[in-house]
Amino acid sequence: MAAPKKGRSASAQSKPGRSLALILIAIVALTGGMFASGHTTPRLGIDLAGGTSITLRAVPEKGQESAINKTNMDTAVDIMNRRVNGLGVSEAEVQTQGDRNIIVNIPKGTNSKEARQQVGTTAKLYFRPVLATELSGAAATTSPSPSASGSASSSPSSSASEKATDKATSSSSATPTATATSQGRAVTDALKADSTPSATASSSAKASSSASASDSPSASSSAAATAAAAKLEAEYTALDCTKKSVRATAGKGAKPTDSTVACGQNSSGQWQKYVLGPAAVDGTDVKKAQAVFNTTTAAGWTVTMDFTGKGTKKFGTITGQLAQNQSPQNQFAIVLDGEVVSDPSVSEALTGGSAEISGSFTQEEAQSLANMLSYGALPLTFKEDSVTTVTAALGGEQLHAGLIAGAIGLALVVIYLLVFYRGLSVIAIPSLLVSAILTYVIMALLGPAIGFALNLPAVCGAIVAIGITADSFIVFFERIRDEIREGRTLRPAVERAWPRARRTILVSDFVSFLAAAVLFIVTVGKVQGFAFTLGLTTVLDVVVVFLFTKPLMTLLARRKFFASGHKFSGLDPKALGAKPPLRRTRRSAPVDPKEA
């Protein structure tokens, strides 16, 4: 039994080059992949590269506290993530924090400002019929000519060419009313004419009429409607959309089933005020919207919309009703967060399940509107709790400080190894270098692969990993020294020490990895960066010790400098207090009777 064991030990001991070749191939392959991908540096987080971090808090509506749940929060995160990344903001991060907060990290970039504006736009998206509209403030007295901003037309994907007559003309700015005294009359007439502006309003009216047939409730309902119309008329007359404070409150809090006032900008950048009917189509009814450059006509950039099954019916109904009206009551307003973002007009019912909004759009305007239509409807209302902006200069300073801290930690470990382990540092320092190379290359590759961003806590995790890696070397070296103290020479001491050291290293690294995994699961935000880096470096520690440190130690044990126990090798038997004669006597005692 003793002979096979010795044979296997000798075989394992004589082929350490295979392990070294394997890890060398892995380093070359990973490094080549890093350069081939074009990402030669790890992606930096907001706190190191600079950018904006926004904290949004979910606010429940009255009687709907249960709406704040994991499903709705995850849906909101998905929509916000598509919003900001749909604008071309590279590497934006959206994640939940706790049970009702969402953190949005927007790196520095050309579109980060617009992304912040769209993320902050957290209300629901509605399509409302326009009842009245005119220029607001001082511009209302100038009576400019109407300017086209958009048109809605049927745009089935199966037909590449449409007749010009199928296209509905549009007017973003209705001709302004000449006198202020006629505003109230226009609003009142519009509200009276808007008896069934939408399926929602029609169903409400039917439910109301079937609920009671007596004259008294009808009179009461009529009086309430008259009072609501008078209130809306007064709001519209007093509305001045050129004032930011007024725009911030106009139409906010209006129910989808109620008429309301709103503000919006036309293609000339002038502010208009609107009276809008009840919502006819919800933002969730839009299945897809995208900006398209129309090459078949002179329309230029347009926005195409595809509706869901229910959305197709609703949109067909409202466009059919609007097509029968005169301007501006043949327009529908796309309302996001109480603000009109577009107001195209229609001249026919659009029942094909798709539509096209065309006008004098730039590419940026078309993409912005398409994003609002696609990702505008959030299941919850959010309030902006805090906004933190880190400049690139401050991020650079933090990265510089982190690198200095890491360099100091590494220098202290190297000094410790040189003082206490002397020649063995020739093994430990290259092992640390291999671990650092693997960590850097993998971090650089994980950036584009899974969106990993190196933030300040992640740098701290990498610094802590230096100590974890060095601890594994120390465990192995001390086990070898223990075997030498018992009287063994170096080569047998290395092979006998390895199983015991391996078991200790695996247990220690398992505990570290388990702690990192738990920390990653139960925490959010930047702390996860620390946990992820700690877990990654712990796994790499096992790889380096098994495939590099142990094989290199086996090779160097054959060198006279280490095998003879040179006083600077760190393995001097005299310095370690070894007693070889006693050890040899103990080993030779059971052998003599057999030989005799």
Buried (B, 14 or more C-beta within 10 A) or exposed (E): EEEEEEEEBEEBBEEBEEBBEBBBEBBEEBBEEBEEEEBEEBBBBBBBBBBBBBBBBBEEEEEEEEBBBEEBBEBBBEBBBBBBBBBBBEBBBBBBBEEBBBBBBBBBBEBBEBBBEBBBBBBBBBBBBBBBBBBBBEBBEEEBEBBBBBBBBBBEEEEEEBEEEEBBEBBBBBBBBEEEEEBBEBBBEBBEEBEBBBBBBBEBEEEEEEEEEEEEEEEEBEEEEEEEBBEBBEBBBEBBBBBEEBBEEBBEEBEBEBBBBBBBBBBBEBBBBBBBBBBBBBBBBBBEBBBBEBEEEEBBBBBBBBBBEEBBBBBBBBBBBBBEBEBBBBBBBBBBBBBBBBBBBBBBBBEBBBBBBBBBBEEBBBBBBBBBBBBBBBBBBBEBEEEEBBEBEEBBEBBEEBEEEBEEBBEEBBEBBBEEBBBBBBBBBBBBEBBBBBBBBBBBBBBEEEEBBBBBBBBBBBBBBBEBBBBBBBBBBEBBBBBBBBBBBBBBBBBBBBEBBBEBBBEBBEEBBEBBBEBBEEBBBBBBBBBBBBBBBBBBBBBBBBBBBBBBBBBBBBEEEBBBBBEEBBBBBEBBEBEBEEBEEEEEEEEEEEEE
